[in-house]
Amino acid sequence: MNVEGQQVFFQRERAMATDGLITLASNHGPSETMSRLEAAVNAKGMAVFARIDHAAGAASIGTLLRPTQVLIFGNPKGGTPLMESTQTIGIDLPLRALVWQDASGKTWLSYNDPAWLAKRHALDRHLAASVDALSAALAAVAKTATASP
């Protein structure tokens, strides 16, 4: 990627972070990143509710899509208190992470920043510790999924 391309990407990455989307580069391919993510989620005691393969869906209608999968996961102990406070956060729970491959073949992992979700849904301030714990857990599983072994 040339310098101009890097500047555009970093500007886009900052914009995504501003909008609450955290995106990390992966040191693995899409399939391995997703498998590592699922294992990390399970190791943290969270349940995996679904794994959606958008590329397979596209293939079913005769369209090509680079690898793009979503993992939906969570833990009622973490999510229920948030929904008790503000039920609209249920639209963003359970948690989800997107593993995707860009046009150059680079793999990425993206997820919504829990602090951004808390702000979006105007969660009560007394839940700040819960949101911080959720942010730390998500950062840890994302790092495990994307980092070199």
Backbone as a printed PyTorch tensor [residue, N CA C, xyz], in Angstrom:
tensor([[[  0.8570,  -1.1620,   0.0000],
         [  0.0000,   0.0000,   0.0000],
         [  0.9070,   1.2310,   0.0000]],

        [[  0.6100,   2.1890,  -0.8590],
         [  1.4250,   3.3980,  -0.9110],
         [  1.0770,   4.3290,   0.2540]],

        [[  1.8540,   5.3950,   0.3990],
         [  1.6620,   6.3110,   1.5310],
         [  0.2750,   6.9310,   1.5030]],

        [[ -0.1860,   7.3470,   0.3150],
         [ -1.5330,   7.9280,   0.2210],
         [ -2.5780,   6.9120,   0.6490]],

        [[ -2.4280,   5.6730,   0.2120],
         [ -3.3660,   4.6170,   0.5920],
         [ -3.3500,   4.3730,   2.0870]],

        [[ -2.1540,   4.4230,   2.6900],
         [ -2.0540,   4.2470,   4.1360],
         [ -2.7510,   5.3860,   4.8640]],

        [[ -2.5650,   6.6130,   4.3840],
         [ -3.2120,   7.7500,   5.0350],
         [ -4.7230,   7.6330,   4.9540]],

        [[ -5.2430,   7.2430,   3.8000],
         [ -6.6860,   7.0740,   3.6500],
         [ -7.1710,   5.9770,   4.5830]],

        [[ -6.4320,   4.8400,   4.6450],
         [ -6.8530,   3.7520,   5.5190],
         [ -6.8580,   4.2060,   6.9700]],

        [[ -5.7860,   4.8630,   7.4200],
         [ -5.7140,   5.2760,   8.8120],
         [ -6.7990,   6.3060,   9.1230]],

        [[ -7.1230,   7.1700,   8.1640],
         [ -8.2230,   8.1020,   8.3790],
         [ -9.5210,   7.3310,   8.5280]],

        [[ -9.7160,   6.3140,   7.6860],
         [-10.9230,   5.4930,   7.7750],
         [-10.9460,   4.7470,   9.0960]],

        [[ -9.7910,   4.2210,   9.5260],
         [ -9.7310,   3.4760,  10.7780],
         [-10.0810,   4.3860,  11.9540]],

        [[ -9.5780,   5.6100,  11.9580],
         [ -9.9300,   6.5510,  13.0200],
         [-11.4270,   6.8550,  12.9890]],

        [[-11.9770,   7.0100,  11.7940],
         [-13.4080,   7.2950,  11.6830],
         [-14.2200,   6.1330,  12.2360]],

        [[-13.7700,   4.9040,  11.9460],
         [-14.4860,   3.7460,  12.4650],
         [-14.4000,   3.7060,  13.9830]],

        [[-13.2510,   4.0160,  14.5350],
         [-13.1080,   4.0170,  15.9880],
         [-14.0070,   5.0880,  16.5970]],

        [[-14.0850,   6.2360,  15.9490],
         [-14.9540,   7.3090,  16.4150],
         [-16.3990,   6.8500,  16.4260]],

        [[-16.7840,   6.0600,  15.4630],
         [-18.1460,   5.5570,  15.3760],
         [-18.3450,   4.2940,  16.2090]],

        [[-17.3570,   3.9460,  17.0160],
         [-17.5160,   2.8190,  17.9220],
         [-17.0780,   1.4830,  17.3830]],

        [[-16.4680,   1.4490,  16.2220],
         [-16.0170,   0.1870,  15.6500],
         [-14.5160,   0.0490,  15.8600]],

        [[-14.1150,  -1.0270,  16.5130],
         [-12.7070,  -1.3180,  16.7270],
         [-12.3020,  -2.3690,  15.7050]],

        [[-11.2330,  -2.1040,  14.9720],
         [-10.7650,  -3.0140,  13.9360],
         [ -9.2920,  -3.3020,  14.1540]],

        [[ -8.9590,  -4.5900,  14.2140],
         [ -7.5900,  -5.0410,  14.4210],
         [ -7.1210,  -5.8680,  13.2350]],

        [[ -5.8850,  -5.6790,  12.8250],
         [ -5.2820,  -6.5280,  11.8040],
         [ -4.9770,  -7.8810,  12.4230]],

        [[ -5.1670,  -8.9390,  11.6480],
         [ -4.8710, -10.2830,  12.1410],
         [ -3.5920, -10.8040,  11.5000]],

        [[ -2.8530, -11.5770,  12.2750],
         [ -1.6560, -12.2450,  11.7710],
         [ -1.9840, -13.6160,  11.1850]],

        [[ -3.2570, -13.9100,  11.0190],
         [ -3.7110, -15.2100,  10.5270],
         [ -4.7210, -14.9940,   9.4030]],

        [[ -4.9950, -16.0510,   8.6860],
         [ -6.0230, -15.9960,   7.6580],
         [ -7.4030, -15.9470,   8.2870]],

        [[ -8.4350, -15.7260,   7.4740],
         [ -9.7900, -15.5900,   8.0100],
         [-10.2780, -16.8150,   8.7970]],

        [[-10.0610, -17.9930,   8.2580],
         [-10.5550, -19.1950,   8.9200],
         [ -9.8700, -19.4120,  10.2730]],

        [[ -8.5550, -19.2530,  10.2960],
         [ -7.8240, -19.4380,  11.5500],
         [ -8.1740, -18.3410,  12.5530]],

        [[ -8.3260, -17.1190,  12.0840],
         [ -8.7020, -16.0270,  12.9840],
         [-10.0470, -16.3220,  13.6310]],

        [[-11.0110, -16.7750,  12.8340],
         [-12.3350, -17.0770,  13.3710],
         [-12.2700, -18.2420,  14.3610]],

        [[-11.5100, -19.2690,  14.0360],
         [-11.3760, -20.4110,  14.9520],
         [-10.7150, -19.9920,  16.2590]],

        [[ -9.7060, -19.1510,  16.1700],
         [ -9.0270, -18.6560,  17.3700],
         [ -9.9670, -17.7670,  18.1920]],

        [[-10.7670, -16.9670,  17.5080],
         [-11.7350, -16.1230,  18.1990],
         [-12.7480, -16.9820,  18.9560]],

        [[-13.2900, -17.9710,  18.2850],
         [-14.2830, -18.8410,  18.9230],
         [-13.6820, -19.5470,  20.1390]],

        [[-12.4640, -20.0400,  20.0170],
         [-11.7970, -20.7050,  21.1410],
         [-11.5680, -19.7260,  22.2880]],

        [[-11.1700, -18.4930,  21.9810],
         [-10.9240, -17.4870,  23.0160],
         [-12.2180, -17.0990,  23.7290]],

        [[-13.3020, -16.9840,  22.9780],
         [-14.6090, -16.6740,  23.5640],
         [-15.0130, -17.7820,  24.5390]],

        [[-14.8810, -19.0300,  24.0970],
         [-15.2150, -20.1620,  24.9710],
         [-14.3260, -20.1890,  26.2080]],

        [[-13.0320, -19.9050,  26.0460],
         [-12.0960, -19.9130,  27.1740],
         [-12.4440, -18.8430,  28.2030]],

        [[-13.0870, -17.7480,  27.7850],
         [-13.5060, -16.6820,  28.6990],
         [-14.8540, -17.0000,  29.3600]],

        [[-15.4190, -18.1680,  29.0540],
         [-16.6790, -18.5630,  29.6730],
         [-17.9140, -17.9980,  29.0040]],

        [[-17.7450, -17.4650,  27.8090],
         [-18.8960, -16.9550,  27.0650],
         [-19.4080, -18.0460,  26.1260]],

        [[-20.6820, -17.9570,  25.8070],
         [-21.3010, -18.9210,  24.9030],
         [-21.3050, -18.3810,  23.4780]],

        [[-21.0860, -19.2680,  22.5230],
         [-21.2180, -18.9170,  21.1100],
         [-22.6410, -19.2690,  20.6910]],

        [[-23.3660, -18.2840,  20.1960],
         [-24.7500, -18.4820,  19.8000],
         [-24.8920, -18.7550,  18.3040]],

        [[-24.0180, -18.1820,  17.4980],
         [-24.1090, -18.3870,  16.0500],
         [-22.8040, -17.9760,  15.3850]],

        [[-22.5810, -18.6060,  14.2550],
         [-21.4600, -18.2540,  13.3740],
         [-22.0690, -18.1110,  11.9900]],

        [[-22.0270, -16.9110,  11.4570],
         [-22.6750, -16.6170,  10.1840],
         [-21.6040, -16.4130,   9.1210]],

        [[-21.7050, -17.1740,   8.0470],
         [-20.7410, -17.0970,   6.9490],
         [-21.3910, -16.3440,   5.7870]],

        [[-21.1070, -15.0560,   5.6990],
         [-21.6900, -14.2290,   4.6320],
         [-21.1920, -14.6470,   3.2540]],

        [[-19.9440, -15.1110,   3.1540],
         [-19.4170, -15.5540,   1.8590],
         [-20.1750, -16.7770,   1.3610]],

        [[-20.5170, -17.6810,   2.2770],
         [-21.3090, -18.8570,   1.8880],
         [-22.6970, -18.4300,   1.4290]],

        [[-23.2720, -17.4480,   2.1030],
         [-24.5690, -16.9250,   1.6780],
         [-24.4990, -16.3210,   0.2900]],

        [[-23.4480, -15.5740,   0.0390],
         [-23.2670, -14.9760,  -1.2840],
         [-23.0990, -16.0680,  -2.3410]],

        [[-22.3350, -17.1120,  -2.0000],
         [-22.1210, -18.2120,  -2.9480],
         [-23.4360, -18.9070,  -3.2850]],

        [[-24.3510, -18.9490,  -2.3170],
         [-25.6330, -19.6260,  -2.5580],
         [-26.4840, -18.9150,  -3.6020]],

        [[-26.1670, -17.6600,  -3.8920],
         [-26.8880, -16.9410,  -4.9470],
         [-25.9840, -16.6600,  -6.1460]],

        [[-24.8550, -17.3780,  -6.1930],
         [-23.9570, -17.2630,  -7.3270],
         [-23.0790, -16.0240,  -7.3210]],

        [[-22.8530, -15.4340,  -6.1560],
         [-22.0360, -14.2290,  -6.0390],
         [-20.7950, -14.5370,  -5.2170]],

        [[-19.6890, -13.9290,  -5.5960],
         [-18.4520, -14.0970,  -4.8400],
         [-18.3130, -12.9740,  -3.8170]],

        [[-17.9460, -13.3500,  -2.6110],
         [-17.6600, -12.3990,  -1.5490],
         [-16.4200, -12.8970,  -0.8340]],

        [[-15.4690, -12.0030,  -0.6110],
         [-14.2770, -12.4050,   0.1430],
         [-14.7150, -12.9600,   1.4950]],

        [[-13.8560, -13.7540,   2.1510],
         [-14.2270, -14.3170,   3.4510],
         [-14.7540, -13.2360,   4.4030]],

        [[-15.9510, -13.4810,   4.9160],
         [-16.6340, -12.5570,   5.8100],
         [-17.5270, -13.3740,   6.7300]],

        [[-17.1450, -13.4520,   8.0120],
         [-17.9320, -14.2310,   8.9730],
         [-18.1870, -13.4110,  10.2280]],

        [[-19.3470, -13.6430,  10.8380],
         [-19.7190, -12.9980,  12.0870],
         [-19.8700, -14.0700,  13.1540]],

        [[-19.3000, -13.8160,  14.3230],
         [-19.4860, -14.6820,  15.4790],
         [-20.3470, -13.9130,  16.4740]],

        [[-21.4470, -14.5400,  16.9030],
         [-22.3500, -13.9420,  17.8860],
         [-22.1640, -14.7050,  19.1860]],

        [[-21.8780, -13.9690,  20.2650],
         [-21.5190, -14.6250,  21.5230],
         [-21.8460, -13.7310,  22.7140]],

        [[-21.8400, -14.3140,  23.8880],
         [-22.0710, -13.5130,  25.0740],
         [-22.2690, -14.3550,  26.3060]],

        [[-22.6880, -13.6630,  27.3630],
         [-22.9300, -14.2960,  28.6470],
         [-24.0770, -13.5390,  29.3070]],

        [[-25.1640, -14.2250,  29.6460],
         [-26.2970, -13.5410,  30.2710],
         [-25.9220, -12.7760,  31.5460]],

        [[-24.9050, -13.2510,  32.2710],
         [-24.4800, -12.5370,  33.4830],
         [-23.9620, -11.1480,  33.1480]],

        [[-23.3570, -10.9950,  31.9910],
         [-22.8400,  -9.6940,  31.5880],
         [-23.8700,  -8.8300,  30.8960]],

        [[-24.6790,  -9.4350,  30.0400],
         [-25.6170,  -8.6630,  29.2250],
         [-26.9200,  -8.3070,  29.9080]],

        [[-27.4140,  -9.1910,  30.7670],
         [-28.7180,  -8.9500,  31.3880],
         [-28.7600,  -7.6670,  32.2160]],

        [[-27.7670,  -7.3900,  33.0600],
         [-27.8260,  -6.1290,  33.8150],
         [-27.8540,  -4.8950,  32.9110]],

        [[-27.1890,  -4.9680,  31.7760],
         [-27.2020,  -3.8470,  30.8380],
         [-28.5980,  -3.6560,  30.2660]],

        [[-29.2560,  -4.7730,  29.9230],
         [-30.6140,  -4.6880,  29.3750],
         [-31.6340,  -4.3060,  30.4420]],

        [[-31.3800,  -4.6890,  31.7010],
         [-32.2650,  -4.2550,  32.7820],
         [-32.2270,  -2.7420,  32.9290]],

        [[-31.0730,  -2.1660,  32.6780],
         [-30.9140,  -0.7240,  32.7730],
         [-31.5710,  -0.0230,  31.5850]],

        [[-31.2540,  -0.4950,  30.4000],
         [-31.7600,   0.1250,  29.1690],
         [-31.9990,  -0.9800,  28.1390]],

        [[-33.2450,  -1.3390,  27.9530],
         [-33.5500,  -2.4820,  27.0930],
         [-33.1310,  -2.3190,  25.6490]],

        [[-32.9910,  -1.0970,  25.1660],
         [-32.6200,  -0.9200,  23.7600],
         [-31.2440,  -1.4780,  23.4390]],

        [[-30.3850,  -1.6690,  24.4480],
         [-29.0760,  -2.2450,  24.1700],
         [-29.2090,  -3.6870,  23.6840]],

        [[-30.3840,  -4.2660,  23.8840],
         [-30.6460,  -5.6140,  23.3770],
         [-30.5070,  -5.7280,  21.8660]],

        [[-30.6060,  -4.6140,  21.1490],
         [-30.4030,  -4.6460,  19.7000],
         [-28.9400,  -4.9300,  19.3740]],

        [[-28.0400,  -4.6000,  20.3030],
         [-26.6090,  -4.7910,  20.0970],
         [-26.0420,  -5.9650,  20.8900]],

        [[-26.8960,  -6.6590,  21.6100],
         [-26.4890,  -7.8480,  22.3600],
         [-27.2600,  -9.0390,  21.8310]],

        [[-26.7130, -10.2340,  21.8410],
         [-25.3840, -10.5390,  22.2980],
         [-24.3190,  -9.8570,  21.4310]],

        [[-23.1010,  -9.9370,  21.9380],
         [-21.9650,  -9.3330,  21.2480],
         [-21.7200, -10.0180,  19.9200]],

        [[-21.0170,  -9.3220,  19.0390],
         [-20.6460,  -9.9390,  17.7600],
         [-19.3060,  -9.3980,  17.3040]],

        [[-18.6200, -10.2300,  16.5710],
         [-17.3410,  -9.8270,  15.9770],
         [-17.3440, -10.2780,  14.5240]],

        [[-16.7790,  -9.4570,  13.6840],
         [-16.6940,  -9.7160,  12.2500],
         [-15.2550, -10.0170,  11.8810]],

        [[-15.0380, -11.1320,  11.2250],
         [-13.7240, -11.4610,  10.6650],
         [-13.8810, -11.3580,   9.1620]],

        [[-13.0240, -10.5650,   8.5360],
         [-13.1670, -10.3000,   7.1100],
         [-11.8070, -10.1280,   6.4480]],

        [[-11.8180, -10.3280,   5.1470],
         [-10.5890, -10.2180,   4.3620],
         [-10.7670,  -9.0870,   3.3560]],

        [[ -9.7740,  -8.1960,   3.2930],
         [ -9.8730,  -7.0890,   2.3490],
         [ -9.3890,  -7.5100,   0.9610]],

        [[ -9.4590,  -6.5860,   0.0180],
         [ -9.1180,  -6.8800,  -1.3790],
         [ -7.6610,  -7.2830,  -1.5620]],

        [[ -6.7870,  -6.8770,  -0.6400],
         [ -5.3790,  -7.2400,  -0.7570],
         [ -5.0590,  -8.5680,  -0.0780]],

        [[ -6.0680,  -9.2050,   0.5270],
         [ -5.8710, -10.4900,   1.1750],
         [ -5.5650, -10.4010,   2.6650]],

        [[ -5.5690,  -9.1910,   3.2290],
         [ -5.3120,  -8.9970,   4.6600],
         [ -6.5690,  -9.3330,   5.4590]],

        [[ -6.3900,  -9.9900,   6.5940],
         [ -7.5080, -10.3640,   7.4550],
         [ -7.6400,  -9.3690,   8.6020]],

        [[ -8.8830,  -9.0470,   8.9250],
         [ -9.2110,  -8.0660,   9.9580],
         [-10.2720,  -8.6380,  10.8900]],

        [[-10.2920,  -8.1330,  12.1170],
         [-11.3380,  -8.4710,  13.0730],
         [-11.9280,  -7.1580,  13.5750]],

        [[-13.2360,  -7.0140,  13.4810],
         [-13.9220,  -5.7840,  13.9000],
         [-15.0050,  -6.1200,  14.9160]],

        [[-15.1770,  -5.2070,  15.8880],
         [-16.2640,  -5.3590,  16.8560],
         [-16.6600,  -3.9890,  17.4000]],

        [[-17.8660,  -3.9190,  17.9310],
         [-18.3540,  -2.6760,  18.5210],
         [-17.7180,  -2.4710,  19.8880]],

        [[-17.2390,  -1.2630,  20.1260],
         [-16.6600,  -0.8880,  21.3990],
         [-17.7800,  -0.8280,  22.4420]],

        [[-17.6970,  -1.6260,  23.5180],
         [-18.7490,  -1.5910,  24.5360],
         [-18.9760,  -0.1930,  25.1310]],

        [[-17.9290,   0.6140,  25.2610],
         [-18.1050,   1.9810,  25.7710],
         [-18.9700,   2.8000,  24.8120]],

        [[-18.7880,   2.5780,  23.5340],
         [-19.6060,   3.2690,  22.5370],
         [-21.0550,   2.7990,  22.6350]],

        [[-21.2560,   1.4770,  22.8400],
         [-22.6160,   0.9510,  23.0000],
         [-23.2800,   1.5560,  24.2300]],

        [[-22.5180,   1.6680,  25.3190],
         [-23.0570,   2.2600,  26.5450],
         [-23.5010,   3.6990,  26.2960]],

        [[-22.7010,   4.4300,  25.5620],
         [-23.0560,   5.8150,  25.2410],
         [-24.2590,   5.8550,  24.2960]],

        [[-24.2430,   4.9900,  23.3070],
         [-25.3310,   4.9490,  22.3260],
         [-26.6760,   4.7400,  23.0000]],

        [[-26.6930,   3.8810,  24.0240],
         [-27.9440,   3.5340,  24.6890],
         [-28.1300,   4.2620,  26.0210]],

        [[-27.2470,   5.2110,  26.3200],
         [-27.3350,   6.0220,  27.5370],
         [-27.4900,   5.1480,  28.7830]],

        [[-26.5810,   4.1690,  28.9180],
         [-26.6250,   3.3020,  30.0910],
         [-26.3580,   4.0970,  31.3540]],

        [[-26.9410,   3.6400,  32.4420],
         [-26.7120,   4.2720,  33.7430],
         [-25.2260,   4.2200,  34.0950]],

        [[-24.7430,   5.2520,  34.7240],
         [-23.3290,   5.3410,  35.0910],
         [-22.9020,   4.2540,  36.0800]],

        [[-23.8310,   3.7450,  36.8480],
         [-23.4550,   2.7100,  37.8200],
         [-23.0250,   1.4080,  37.1350]],

        [[-23.2220,   1.3200,  35.8320],
         [-22.8080,   0.1380,  35.0730],
         [-21.4220,   0.3080,  34.4440]],

        [[-20.7340,   1.3840,  34.7490],
         [-19.4270,   1.6610,  34.1320],
         [-18.4410,   0.5240,  34.3590]],

        [[-18.4160,  -0.0570,  35.5510],
         [-17.4840,  -1.1570,  35.8290],
         [-17.8170,  -2.3700,  34.9640]],

        [[-19.0990,  -2.6270,  34.7620],
         [-19.5110,  -3.7550,  33.9060],
         [-19.0990,  -3.5170,  32.4580]],

        [[-19.2790,  -2.2980,  31.9930],
         [-18.8980,  -1.9530,  30.6210],
         [-17.3750,  -2.0490,  30.4700]],

        [[-16.6380,  -1.5920,  31.4680],
         [-15.1750,  -1.6890,  31.4220],
         [-14.7300,  -3.1510,  31.3760]],

        [[-15.3770,  -3.9980,  32.1720],
         [-15.0340,  -5.4280,  32.1810],
         [-15.3400,  -6.0580,  30.8220]],

        [[-16.4500,  -5.6700,  30.2320],
         [-16.8150,  -6.1790,  28.9120],
         [-15.8070,  -5.7110,  27.8680]],

        [[-15.3860,  -4.4670,  27.9510],
         [-14.3790,  -3.9360,  27.0220],
         [-13.0740,  -4.7110,  27.1440]],

        [[-12.6610,  -4.9880,  28.3670],
         [-11.4160,  -5.7310,  28.5920],
         [-11.5230,  -7.1580,  28.0590]],

        [[-12.6530,  -7.7940,  28.2880],
         [-12.8470,  -9.1680,  27.7970],
         [-12.8150,  -9.2130,  26.2730]],

        [[-13.4910,  -8.2650,  25.6360],
         [-13.5050,  -8.2300,  24.1690],
         [-12.1170,  -7.9510,  23.6200]],

        [[-11.3960,  -7.0350,  24.2230],
         [-10.0460,  -6.7200,  23.7640],
         [ -9.1550,  -7.9460,  23.8990]],

        [[ -9.3290,  -8.6940,  24.9940],
         [ -8.5110,  -9.8820,  25.2090],
         [ -8.7930, -10.9670,  24.1860]],

        [[-10.0760, -11.2410,  23.9000],
         [-10.3640, -12.2970,  22.9210],
         [ -9.9370, -11.8660,  21.5170]],

        [[-10.0880, -10.5690,  21.2150],
         [ -9.6610, -10.0740,  19.8980],
         [ -8.1520, -10.1950,  19.7540]],

        [[ -7.4180,  -9.8710,  20.8100],
         [ -5.9570,  -9.9780,  20.7640],
         [ -5.5370, -11.4330,  20.5900]],

        [[ -6.1630, -12.3210,  21.3280],
         [ -5.8490, -13.7460,  21.2170],
         [ -6.1190, -14.2490,  19.8000]],

        [[ -7.2020, -13.7950,  19.2070],
         [ -7.5770, -14.2530,  17.8590],
         [ -6.6450, -13.7350,  16.7770]],

        [[ -6.1000, -12.5530,  16.9730],
         [ -5.3580, -11.8970,  15.8980],
         [ -3.8470, -11.9320,  16.0600]],

        [[ -3.3580, -12.1270,  17.2890],
         [ -1.9190, -12.0570,  17.5600],
         [ -1.1550, -13.2740,  17.0610]],

        [[  0.1310, -13.0810,  16.8820],
         [  0.9920, -14.2180,  16.5360],
         [  1.0230, -15.1930,  17.7050]],

        [[  1.1610, -16.4860,  17.4030],
         [  1.1650, -17.4690,  18.4860],
         [  2.3140, -17.2960,  19.4490]]])
